[in-house]
Amino acid sequence: MPEKRRKFSPQFKAEAVQLVVSTGRPVVEVARELQINEGTLGNWVNTWRRENPEPEPEMSPVERARLSELEAEVQRLRMENEFLKKAGGLLRPDAGLSQRCALIEAEKANYSISWMCRMLGVARSSFYAWRHRAETPTTARRRELAGHVRRVFDQSRRTYGCRRVAAQLARDGIEASVGLVADLMREQGLAAVQPRAYKTTTVPGEQPVTSPDLLGRDFTAGTPGTRLVGDITYLPTSEGWLYLATVIDPATRMVVGWAMAAHMRTSLVIDALAMARTHGHLTAGAVFHSDRGAQYTSKEFSRYCKKIRVTTSLGGTGVCWDNAAAESFFASLKNECYHLHRHTTRARARFAVADYIEVFYNRQRLHSSLGYRTPTEALHDHHPAAAAA
């Protein structure tokens, strides 16, 4: 039987192109992360570049020299900031010499030893004396494991706590208890981002189209595409609000549909559900659950759901537990990505959100509710042929 041709929504194509254009990363690398054909992504990028040619800026020799100075200064500050993040709590007065020396030893391939010694206030002679002293097997084991813990923590975009780090180490074939991982994270000053307080944002319509709650806070599904949950969240930027609508499949915890816009009209939630349908993550007769916001209770959304043979389900107004799966994703997005940076434009915010959803959340982040698997792996377990969709 011939393989079914994959379809992609316009929003997915646009954000995939920006992952290449805005970062300068190779097409093959971005295509691998998004699990799409590199030739397909290359065609999208070439089409975009033909339609959006970049003017060649002209710079005087003085401006060019000044730019080189600024680039060097930025590089220096970036390196210092990167290293100080790794140093964590080792800059406190009571931090032990051995801990500081251990960090210098672990990072000697990335930074010069003399520079790290100056940054941490360690005499070079003290470091070399520490380096050549006898090391017990237990100390060597902890030092090696500490490096693996930091690697996993950095790869998780500094979002994993000790349990997820321990789970990833186990996947890598490295045995370590959660308690030991917690100790090593504490010693290195590694702390995952913390959740913020929940704020109710649901605004009901004046004449809502009512539907019963068909999920009853049971956010599980035996088969992907049969039960879906959705919601809208507000994302602040310097240009004003950016609104994000999502569609999540409880069977895999994958964000199968999403849309962003400077408005929160009904078309926003329709676009998100349409993406899920276009990408093949929606079966006929599926249940779509949401809160009682005006967009989800509108006649326009109701007509669209009937058209694509989807049954709507509504939780209570302002009761976050009735749509906990969608709220949980928004909490992860904001705490692990969005609130860590200031977004000056909606375009930059869109890029950050798309990267978090498609690259990190769907394909790299381990989910405790999935037995510390990724959503893509969970989808593969259900439908091996659909995992790349």
N, C-alpha and C positions, 0 to 999 in steps of 0.2 A: 504493500500500500504506500503510495507516495507521501512524503512528509508534508504536513500542512504548512502552507506559507504563513509566516508570522506577519502580523499587522502592528503598527505603532501609531499612537495618537500624535497629533501635531505638537502638543505640549512636551511629550516625551522626546520627540526629535529635537525640538528647540533647546531643551535643557541638556541633552546629550552633546549637541554641537558646542554649547557654551562650556561644557566640561573640558573640551579640547581647546577652544579659542581663548578662554579666559585664563587658563593655567599654562598653556604652551606645552602640555604633556602630549606624548605620541598617541596617534589614533589607535594603534594596536593595544596600548596599555589601557586606555579608557574603554575600548571595546571589550577587552577581557574582563574588566571590572563590571561592566553592564551586561556581560554575557550576550553580546550581539556580534554579528559578522563585521569584521574590521573593514571589509570592502563597502558594506552598507553605510557604516558610520563615515567612512572616507568620502563617499558620494555626498552625504548630507553636508559635511564640512566644506567640500569644494563648491557646492551649490551656494552655501551661505557666503563664502568668500567672494564668489563672483558677483553676488547681489549686494555685497557690502564691502567694496574696496576701501583699503586704508590709505589715506594720503601720506606721502612721504614728508616728514617734517625736516625742515632745514635748520641747522644749528651752527652758530659761529664757533670758532676755536675756543673762545673764552667760555661759552656756554657748555661746550663739550667737556672742557677740563673741569668745570664746576660740577657737571653731572657725574663725572668719574669720582670726584671727591665725595659727593653725596652718596653715591652707590657704595663706596668703600666704608663710609661712616655707617650707613644702614646695615651693611654686612657685619661690621664689628658689633653694633648694638644687637643685631639679631643673634649673633653667636653668644654674646654675653647673656642675653635674655634666655636663650635655649639652655645654656649651661646652668644658670641660676635656678631654672625650673627643676632641673635634674638634681641640683644640690639640695633643694627642699629645705628641711629643717637643720641641715648641717652647718648653717651659718650662725646658729644660736651659740651663745658663749659656752654652754655646757656640752656642746657636741664633742665627742671623743676624737682623738687624733686618728685612731684606727679606722673609724667610719669615714673620715675625710680622705684618708689615704686609700681606702677601698674604692671610693668613687673615682679618684684620680687614676687608679690602676684599671678600673673598668672602662674609663673613657679615654685612655691614652691613644687609641686609634683615631679618635675624632678631634682631639685638641692636644696642643703641646703641653708637656708635663710642667714646664716652668710657668706657663700662663695659668694653668689650673691651680698650681701652688700659690700664686699671687692672689687669685680670686678667692681661695679658701683659707688664706692666711696660714699656710703650712710651709715651713722651711724645706728646701729641696733635700738637704742632708737628712732631715727627719723622714721624709718620704722614702728615700733610698734605704735608710736604715730599717724602716718598717718593711719594705719590699723584700729585703734579703733575710729577714728573720725566719726561723723555722715556722712552718704552718701545719697545724694539726689537720687530720682528715675531716673532722667536723667543721672546722673553720673554712677549709677549702670548699666543702660541700655547700655551706651557707653562702660563700662568696659567689660561687658559680650559679646557685639557684637565685640569688639576688639579681644577677644580671638577666636571667630569664624572666623574672618577675617584672623588672623594669621594661624589658622588651615587649612583653605582652601588654603591659599597661600603656605604653606609648602607642602600640599598634591599635589599641582600642580607642585612640584619641582621648586618652586620660579619663575614660568614662567607667571602666570596670572597677568593681569592688573586689574584695578578696575571694569571694565565692566564684565569680566569673573568671578571675585570673587563674584560680586553681583548676577550674573546669577546662580552660584553654590549655594549660600546662599538661593536663591529663590527655587531651587530644593530641598534643605534641609528643606524647610518650614520656613525660617527665612527671614522676610521682611526687606530690607534696600535699600535705594536709592543709586545710583551710586555715587552721590556727598558725601554722608556720608561715604561710603566705601573708597572713595578716601582720605577723611580727616583722617580716622583711619589708613589707610596704610601709609600716610605721617607722622603721629605722631609716628608710630612704625618703621619708616625707611624702609618700605617694598617697593621695586621697582622692577618691572619685567625687565628682560634682554631686551636690545635694539638691533634692527637690525643693521647689518653692510652693508656697501656699496656693490652694486651688481657688479660683475665682469664677463665679457663675456668669456665663455670657449668653445663655439661651434667651432669645426674644420671640415669644409666640406671636403668630399672626392674628389679625382681627377676626377673620372667618376661616379658621383652620379646617383642613380636611382630616378627619380623625381616622385613626387605625388602632387596633389593640396592640398590646405589648406581647409579641409572639416569642420573645426570648426569655423573659422573666429572669434576667441577670445570669442566664446560662450561656456564657460566651465560649462554647465549644461547638465543634462540628466534626462529623465523621468523614466528610468528603469536601475537598476544596470547591468553592464556587456555589455552595448551597445556602450558606448563611453568611451575611456580610454586615458590617457595622460602619457607620459614617458619622462625621461631625465637621464643624468649622471652628477654626481658631483665629485669633487676632495676633498679628506679628508686627511690632512697632519698627519703623524705620525713620530716618531723618526727613524723608519725603512725605511721611504719613503712614497710615496703616496698610499692611499687606495681609490679605485674607487667604487662608489655606483650607481647602476642603479635601478630605481623605476618604478612602474606602478601604477597609481592612478585612481580611479573611481570617476569622478565628481559628480555622483548621490549621493554618500555617503561620499566623501572625504577620503575614506579608501585607505591605501597603500595595494593594493591587491597582489602585486608582487614586489620582490626586490632581488638583488644579489650583492655581494661584492667580489672583487678580487684585486690582486696587478697589474692587467693589465686592459686596457680598449678596448680589442678586441671585435669584434661583438658578440662573445659567451656570453659576460657579459649581453648585453641587451636581447639576446635570453633567457638566464636563468631566467631573471626577468619576461619576458612575459610568459615563461613556468610555473613559479610558479603560476601566476594568473590563468592560464588555469587549472593546476593540482588541485588548491583549489576551482575550480568551479566558478570563478569570471569572466569568459569570455564566451560570447555567440557567436555562429556562425554568421558571417556577421558583427561583431563589427568593429567599427572604432578605430584605434590606432593612436594618434596624438603625434608628437615629433618635435624637431628642426631638422635642416639639418646637424647634425653631421655625420661624416663618418660611424659610426656604423649603424645608422638608414637609411642611403642611400646606404648601401652596397647590393650587389646582394645576399649575404648569408642571410641577414635579410629579404629581399624581398621574397626569396624562402620560408623561414620559415613561413612568414605571409600568403602566398598563401596556404601553406600546411594546416594551421589550420583555413583557411577561415576568415582571418582578413584583412580589408582594411586599408592601410596606409594613413596617412595625415601628411603633413609637413608644418611647419611655416617658416617664413623668417630667413635667416642666421643672427645670432647675434641680433635678435629682441626679447628681453625677454618677451614682452607683448604677443607675439604669442603663448607662452607656459607658461602663468602666473601661472596656477594651479600647475604645477610641480615645478616652481621656488619658489612659495610660500611655498611649503613643505620644500624644501631645506633650505630656510631662517629660518623656524621654527626649523628644526633639528639643524642647526648650532648655532643659537642664544640661544635656550632653553636647549641645551644639549652639543653639540660637542665642542664649543669654551669655555665652562666653565671649561674644564679640559685639561691637557696635556697628550696625548696618546703616551706612550713610545714604544708600539708594535702594529702591525696590529691586533693581536689577541685581545688586550684590546679594540681597536677601534671598531672592529667588534661586540664585546659583548655590548658596549655602544650603538651602533646604533641599533642593534637588539632589545635591551631592550626598547629603545625609541619608535621604530616603533610598536612592537607587544604588549607591556605592556601599554605604556603611550599614544601614539598618536592615535592608533586605538581604544582603549578601555576605556580611562579615560579622555582624553583632550576634553574640550568643544569647539566646532567650531561655530564662530559667523555666518558663512554662512549656518549653519544647524539649526539656531534658538537656539544656545547654547545646542546642543546635541552632543553625541559622534558619530563617524562613525558607530560603532557597533549598536547603537540605530537607526540610520538612516537606516541601512541595515535591521534591524528587522522590521521597519515600512513598508518596501517594501516587504520583504520575511521573515516572522516570523521563518520558518523552517531553513532558511539559515543563521541566525544571528550568530550562533556559528562557522561557517565555516571560 
